């Protein structure tokens, strides 16, 4: 079973969604309690927009998980409803996962993302700040997402600092590098316009004198 689970991981990493769904079902036929295969199956079915089947897989998964691991299903449900465009339900499930795992950045990032997509930028900012202070998880991604929210609020200098923090953690982080370049362009443009305005003001004062 370990070899087949490694195959699943590799296929998932390569984005081979249909293959993941079919291979997961084969694994589960032989090993019905293979939790990793159920997680892969639910995710693949969600990505294929086979939502009712994905929900069935998640209900099945919930039966195999101990109470302290139920956040894995809650998080998957959040992704499912987010993909369906039901942000209210997605928020509910992401919030449950974040409450169950308050020291893990991942679930605060998911919750912050759905709040941001809902246009609730102040709430999204607060959630992403929680993620940056977590002990585990993708802290670089937490700073990236916080930067995105600050950028959306036109707080470009603060956003720049966040993107720089993300790059200090992961120097090859493409999304952070592109976002940093974006806000640098804005800040340079604003600096040029400010200098031009000051020159015009100085020139006008000299003429008046």
N, C-alpha and C positions, 0 to 999 in steps of 0.2 A: 504493500500500500504506500510506503514512503516514496518509492520510485514514481508511482503514478501521481502522487501529490506534488512531487517536484515538477512533473510534466505540466500539471495544472498551473503551478506558480509561474513557470516560464511562459506558458501560453497566455496567461493573464497579463503578465508584464509586456508581452508583445502585442496586446490588443486583439487577440484572436477570439473574439467574443463567442461566435457560434461554436467553435471548437471547444471552448471552455464549458459551454452549456452541455454539449453532447458528452464530453469526457467526464464531467462531473456526474452525470446520470449513470454512466457505466461504472464509475467508482462506487457510487452509492448502491448500485444493484448488488455489488459484491460485499460492500462494507456499509451497511445502512446507517451506522452511527459515526461515520467519518465526518466530524464537525467541519474541518477545513473545506471538504468538498461541498458541503451544504452552503457554506459562506460563499464560495466561488459560484455555485449554481444560482443562488439568489441574486448575486450581483450581475451575473451574465444575463439572466432573465429580465432583470430590471433594465439593463442597457439595451436589450432587444425589444423593450416596450411590451413585454409579456407580463403585465403587472399582476394579474390574478395568480399566475403560476409562481411568480416571485413571492407573493404574499403567502402562498401555501408552503413554499420552501422555508420562509422565515418562521412560520408557525411551527413547522417541524423542527427547525433549528432550536427554537425556544425550549422545546421539550427536553432537549439533550443538554442544555446549559444549566450550570448551577446558578443560584440567585445572584451571586456576585459577578457573574459574567453576562447577565441579561442586557447590559449596556451595548453589547455587540449587536444584538437584534434591534435595539432602540435606534442605534446609529444607522443601521441599514434601512430601517423604516423611514428615517429622516431623508436619506438619499432618494428613496423611492418616491416619496411624496414631493420632494423638490423637483425631481425630473418630470413628474406629472403636472407641475405648476401649482400644486396645492401647498403654498408657503405656510399657511396657518398650521396644518398638520405636520409639516416638516419641522417647523419651529418647536412644536410640542415634543416631538421625539428627540430632536437634537438637544433640547433643554433637559430632558430626562437623562440622556447619556452624559451630558456635561455635569449634571448634579451627582450622578453615580461615580464619575471619575474627575473630581474637581482639580486634581493635581496633574492631569494629562492635558497638554496643549491641544491635542487633536480635536477633541470634542468641543472645546471653546471656539476653535477655528471654524468648525462646521456651523455652530450656532451663529457666530459672528457673520459668516458668509450669507446665511439665509436672512438675517436681519438687514444686512447691507442690500441684498437683492430686493428686499421689501421697502427700501428707501428710508429705513430707520437708522440713520447714520450715527447718531449719538449712542444709541444702544449697541450698535455694531462695534463702534470704537471701544466702548467699555469692555465688551466681550473679548475683543482681540488683545486689549491690554492685559486682561487676565491671562490669556494664552502666553504672552511674552514673559510672564512671571512664573510660569509652571516649571516643575522640576523635570518632567519627561515630555516627549513628543517632539514635533518638528518646530523648534523655536525659530528657526530661520523663516519658515512659512508664516509663523505668527507675526513677525516683524514685517514681512512682505504685505500681508493682508491689512495690518494696521496702517502701513504706508498708503495702501490703496484707498482706505477710508479717509485718511487725512488729505490725500490728494483730491478726492471728490469734494471735500469741504474747502478746497483752495488754500489749504494750510501747507504750502509747498516746502517750506524750510523744515518743518517737522516731518513731513513725508520723506524728504531727502535723508534725514537722519535715520529713519526706519529702514530705508532701502540700503543704506550704508551698513547698518547693523546686520541685516540679512546677509550681505556680501562678506562681512567679516567672518560670519559663521560658515558660510558656503561660498567661497570665492568664485565658483563656476555657475552660480545661480543665474541662469539666463533671464528669467522673468524679472528678477530684482535689478539686474544690470540694465535691462531695457527701460524699466520704470524709473530708475535713477537718471538715465539719460533724458527721459521725458521731462522730469521736474527741473533738471538743470537747464534745459532749453527755455522753459518758462521763466525761471529765475533770471537767466541772462537777458531775455527779452524785457522783463520788467526793469532790470537794472539799466538797460540802454534807454528805455522810455523815460525813466526817472532822471537820468543824466541830461537827456534832450530837453526835458521840461525845465530843469534847473538852468540850463543855458539860455532857453527862451526867456525865462523869468529875469535872469541877470541882464540880458540884452534889452528887454523892455524897460527895466529900471534905469539903465544907462541912457536910453533915448529920452525918457521922461526927465532925467536930470538935466 
